[in-house]
Amino acid sequence: MRAPYSAYAGVYDRSGQTRFGEAMARITIEWLASQEFQPGSVLDLATGTGAAALAFAREGLVTTGLDRSPEMLAQAAEKARSEQLPITLFEADMRAFEIETPTELVTAFFDSVNYLISDQDLAACFRAVEQALTPGGWFVFDANTIERYRQAWNDSTEIAFQDDYTLVIYRSSFDPVTGVSPLLLTTFERIDPEGDLWRRWDETHIERGYPLAEIERLLAEAGLEQVSVEALNERAMTLEGPATERSARAVFFAQKPASPE
């Protein structure tokens, strides 16, 4: 059994996961523009292989990416080098991090906050974000809802990705009492492209669904004003209006209050 995103880092981009991060970066910039806010800097939490971070850097933002997985960061660093994009990457826990210069935008995409499986963990992350933001800065993140886990992750087995060289299988369950949803990720990789020898490895990923009101409460306690919670259509990667508990995924837009003049 491997640590989450250790072995998976090598096949993550091949399985089409970058699409989500790139689209969320676009959605974020467009939504903030509707609020007449144009950030010049961004910190992307749980940046993974850097899909969103690279998208922000291409738009000219001073970009920093944070992740717990050195394997995922190595993939992000290689992509940044290949595009000659000046991204700063560092290994840290999204529950306890510090940056030298406050940033105007913090993001956390692809249900990254759902990996924080206790109220204390989520509150710690929100407090760290508040400290990292400039006054008037924004925190944008998405979260799977309890309904998403109940409908799509409960006693579920699916082929997440396959080609001639890779097969990725997801097996998940959901506990409605705790809101916790473990997912066992099993991957088979062809070792010999010309033969029939495969290597198998497994990773366990554990997520938790939170009531939207609980997330909003913890944001407020951290000093962040929850401005909008939007439902996300993942097929079209568009916002569909106010999220409810029946939405599959919600996108939160929260702001650190500006300093009094």
C-alpha positions in Angstrom: 0.0 0.0 0.0 1.5 3.4 -1.1 1.0 6.8 0.5 -1.7 8.8 -1.4 -0.4 10.4 -4.6 3.0 8.7 -4.4 2.9 6.2 -7.2 -0.3 7.7 -8.6 1.7 10.9 -9.5 3.3 9.1 -12.4 0.0 8.4 -14.1 -2.1 11.3 -12.8 -1.8 13.5 -15.9 -2.3 10.6 -18.2 -5.6 9.8 -16.6 -7.0 13.2 -17.7 -7.1 14.8 -14.2 -5.5 18.1 -15.3 -8.7 19.2 -17.1 -10.4 20.0 -13.8 -7.6 22.2 -12.4 -7.2 24.1 -15.6 -11.0 24.8 -15.8 -11.2 25.8 -12.2 -8.4 28.4 -12.7 -10.4 29.8 -15.6 -13.7 29.9 -13.6 -11.9 31.6 -10.7 -10.4 34.4 -12.8 -13.7 35.0 -14.6 -15.8 35.0 -11.4 -13.4 37.4 -9.6 -13.5 39.6 -12.7 -17.2 39.8 -12.2 -16.5 41.2 -8.7 -14.1 43.7 -10.3 -11.1 42.0 -8.7 -8.0 41.0 -10.6 -5.4 39.2 -8.5 -1.7 39.6 -9.1 -0.6 36.7 -7.0 -2.0 33.2 -6.0 -1.2 30.4 -3.7 -2.6 27.1 -4.9 -3.0 24.6 -2.1 -2.8 20.8 -2.8 -1.5 21.9 -6.2 -0.7 18.3 -7.3 1.0 18.2 -10.7 0.3 21.9 -11.1 -2.6 22.1 -13.5 -4.2 25.1 -11.9 -0.9 26.7 -10.9 0.4 26.6 -14.4 -2.9 28.0 -15.7 -2.6 30.9 -13.3 1.1 31.5 -14.2 0.2 31.6 -17.9 -2.2 34.4 -17.1 0.7 36.4 -15.5 -0.1 35.8 -11.8 2.9 35.4 -9.4 2.2 31.8 -8.6 3.1 29.5 -5.7 2.0 25.9 -5.3 1.9 23.8 -2.1 1.5 20.1 -1.7 2.2 17.3 0.7 3.3 14.9 -2.0 6.9 15.3 -3.2 6.1 13.0 -6.1 3.3 15.3 -7.3 5.5 18.4 -6.8 8.2 16.8 -8.9 5.7 16.4 -11.8 4.6 20.0 -11.4 8.2 21.3 -11.4 9.1 19.4 -14.6 6.1 20.9 -16.4 6.9 24.4 -15.1 10.5 24.0 -16.4 9.3 22.8 -19.8 7.1 25.8 -20.2 9.6 28.1 -18.6 7.0 29.4 -16.1 8.4 31.0 -12.9 6.4 29.0 -10.3 7.5 28.6 -6.7 6.7 25.1 -5.3 7.1 23.8 -1.8 6.2 20.8 0.2 3.9 21.6 3.2 0.6 20.6 4.9 -2.4 22.7 4.0 -3.4 22.6 7.6 -0.2 24.4 8.8 1.7 26.5 6.4 3.2 30.0 6.2 4.3 32.2 3.4 6.7 35.2 3.6 4.6 37.5 1.5 0.8 37.5 1.7 -1.0 36.7 -1.5 -4.2 38.1 -3.1 -5.7 34.8 -3.9 -5.6 31.3 -2.3 -7.1 28.3 -4.1 -7.7 24.6 -3.3 -9.3 22.5 -6.1 -10.5 19.0 -6.9 -12.0 18.3 -3.5 -8.7 18.9 -1.7 -10.5 20.2 1.4 -12.5 16.9 1.6 -9.2 15.2 2.5 -9.4 17.2 5.8 -11.5 14.7 7.6 -12.1 16.5 10.9 -13.6 19.9 11.8 -10.3 20.7 13.5 -8.3 20.0 10.3 -10.6 22.1 8.2 -10.6 25.0 10.7 -6.8 24.9 10.8 -6.6 25.1 7.1 -9.0 28.1 7.0 -7.0 29.9 9.7 -3.8 29.4 7.7 -5.4 30.7 4.6 -6.7 33.8 6.4 -3.1 34.5 7.6 -1.8 34.0 4.1 -4.2 36.4 2.4 -3.8 40.2 1.9 -6.7 42.2 3.3 -9.5 42.0 0.7 -8.0 38.8 -0.8 -10.0 35.8 -1.9 -10.1 32.1 -1.0 -11.7 29.9 -3.7 -12.2 26.2 -3.3 -14.5 23.4 -4.3 -15.9 20.5 -2.2 -17.7 17.3 -2.8 -21.0 17.4 -1.0 -22.5 14.6 1.3 -25.0 13.9 -1.5 -22.1 13.3 -3.9 -20.6 10.7 -1.6 -24.0 9.1 -0.9 -24.9 8.8 -4.6 -21.6 8.2 -6.4 -19.1 6.9 -3.9 -21.2 4.5 -1.8 -20.3 0.9 -2.4 -19.0 1.9 -5.8 -16.5 0.2 -8.2 -15.5 1.8 -11.5 -12.8 1.9 -14.1 -11.5 5.4 -13.7 -9.0 5.2 -16.6 -7.6 2.7 -19.1 -5.4 2.6 -22.1 -2.9 0.1 -23.6 -0.5 0.6 -20.7 -2.5 1.7 -17.7 -5.6 0.6 -15.8 -6.9 2.6 -12.8 -9.8 1.2 -10.7 -11.7 3.1 -8.0 -13.4 1.2 -5.1 -15.2 3.4 -2.6 -17.7 3.3 0.3 -19.5 5.9 2.4 -20.4 6.1 6.1 -23.5 8.3 6.4 -22.9 8.7 10.2 -19.3 10.1 10.0 -19.5 11.4 6.4 -16.2 9.6 5.7 -15.6 8.0 2.3 -12.6 5.8 1.8 -11.5 5.1 -1.7 -9.1 2.4 -2.7 -7.2 3.3 -5.9 -5.7 0.2 -7.7 -3.5 0.7 -10.7 -2.0 -1.7 -13.1 0.9 -0.5 -15.2 2.4 -2.5 -18.1 6.1 -2.9 -17.4 7.1 -4.4 -20.8 5.4 -2.5 -23.6 5.9 -5.4 -25.9 4.9 -8.1 -23.5 2.2 -9.0 -21.0 3.9 -8.2 -17.6 2.1 -5.7 -15.4 2.8 -4.1 -12.0 0.1 -3.5 -9.5 0.0 -0.9 -6.7 -2.7 0.4 -4.3 -3.3 3.7 -2.6 -6.0 4.5 0.0 -7.6 8.0 -0.2 -9.9 9.1 2.5 -12.3 12.0 2.1 -15.2 13.4 4.2 -18.3 15.3 3.1 -19.4 18.3 5.2 -22.7 20.1 5.3 -22.4 23.3 3.4 -23.5 25.3 6.5 -20.6 23.7 8.5 -18.1 24.8 6.0 -19.5 28.3 6.0 -19.4 28.4 9.9 -15.8 27.4 9.9 -14.9 30.0 7.3 -16.6 32.7 9.4 -14.8 31.6 12.6 -11.5 31.9 10.7 -12.3 35.5 9.8 -13.3 34.8 6.2 -16.5 36.2 4.8 -18.4 33.6 2.7 -19.6 35.6 -0.2 -21.0 32.9 -2.6 -21.4 29.2 -2.8 -22.0 28.0 -6.4 -23.0 24.6 -7.8 -20.5 23.3 -10.3 -21.6 21.4 -13.5 -18.5 19.1 -13.9 -19.4 17.9 -17.3 -19.5 21.5 -18.7 -17.2 23.0 -16.0 -19.5 25.9 -15.5 -21.2 27.4 -12.4 -24.9 26.8 -12.2 -26.1 29.2 -9.5 -26.4 28.8 -5.7 -25.4 25.4 -4.4 -27.6 23.3 -2.2 -27.1 20.1 -0.2 -28.4 18.2 -3.3 -25.7 19.7 -5.5 -22.8 17.2 -6.3 -20.0 19.8 -5.9 -20.0 23.3 -4.5 -17.5 26.1 -5.2 -16.9 28.5 -2.3 -15.8 32.1 -2.8 -14.7 33.7 0.5 -13.0 37.0 1.2 -10.8 38.3 3.9 -12.2 41.6 5.0 -10.3 44.7 3.8 -8.4 46.7 6.4 -10.4 49.6 7.7 -9.3 52.9 6.1 
